[in-house]
Amino acid sequence: MDKFFEGLQLMGIGLATVFAVLLLIIFLGNLLIKFVNKYVPEDEAPKANAVSAPSNAVDANVAQAINLAIGKLTGGKSKAEKIERI
């Protein structure tokens, strides 16, 4: 019976250690996110209307249909920045 309680004690210590390490990871991750958002500048935003390229031009109706399909699939959260033929 003594070994059983020793096993439970070791299991409790192990669970507490894992819990503490996970909390530390969450805390440090949040600090890293705040640091990066505050001190690292964001890249320039892409051009708003880069739908058609001169060499690989896509018909305006096709581009509009693709954008509507993407909008419907993503619930309006996303749109195509560049559409070109390959």
C-alpha positions in Angstrom: 0.0 0.0 0.0 3.0 2.3 0.6 4.0 2.0 -3.0 0.5 2.9 -4.2 0.6 6.2 -2.3 4.1 6.9 -3.5 2.8 6.4 -7.1 -0.1 8.8 -6.5 2.3 11.3 -5.0 4.6 11.1 -8.1 1.7 11.3 -10.4 0.5 14.5 -8.6 3.9 16.0 -8.8 4.1 15.2 -12.5 0.7 16.7 -13.3 1.5 19.8 -11.3 4.8 20.1 -13.2 3.2 19.8 -16.6 0.5 22.3 -15.6 3.1 24.8 -14.5 5.2 24.4 -17.7 2.1 24.9 -19.8 1.1 28.0 -17.9 4.7 29.3 -18.4 4.5 28.6 -22.1 1.2 30.5 -22.4 2.5 33.4 -20.4 5.7 33.7 -22.4 3.8 33.3 -25.7 1.5 36.2 -24.8 4.5 38.3 -23.9 6.2 37.5 -27.2 3.0 38.4 -29.1 2.7 41.7 -27.3 6.3 42.5 -27.9 6.1 41.7 -31.6 2.9 43.7 -32.1 4.4 46.7 -30.3 8.0 46.9 -31.7 8.0 45.1 -35.1 6.5 47.1 -37.9 4.0 45.5 -40.2 4.8 45.0 -43.8 3.3 47.4 -46.3 -0.3 46.5 -47.2 -0.7 45.0 -50.7 -2.3 47.0 -53.4 -6.0 47.0 -53.1 -6.9 46.5 -56.7 -4.3 44.1 -58.1 -6.9 41.8 -59.7 -5.6 41.7 -63.3 -2.1 41.7 -64.6 -1.4 42.9 -68.2 0.4 39.8 -69.4 -1.8 37.3 -67.7 -5.1 39.2 -67.9 -8.2 37.5 -66.6 -11.6 38.6 -67.9 -13.3 41.1 -65.4 -16.4 38.9 -65.2 -14.3 35.8 -64.3 -12.4 37.8 -61.7 -15.7 39.0 -60.2 -17.1 35.5 -60.1 -13.9 34.2 -58.4 -14.1 37.0 -55.8 -17.8 36.3 -55.1 -17.1 32.6 -54.7 -14.2 33.3 -52.3 -16.4 35.8 -50.4 -19.2 33.2 -50.1 -16.9 30.4 -49.0 -15.1 32.5 -46.3 -18.2 34.4 -45.2 -16.8 37.7 -46.5 -13.6 37.5 -44.5 -11.3 37.1 -47.4 -10.9 38.2 -51.0 -8.4 37.5 -53.8 -5.6 40.0 -54.1 -4.3 38.9 -57.4 -5.8 36.6 -60.1 -3.7 35.5 -63.0 -3.6 32.8 -65.6 -1.0 30.0 -65.3 
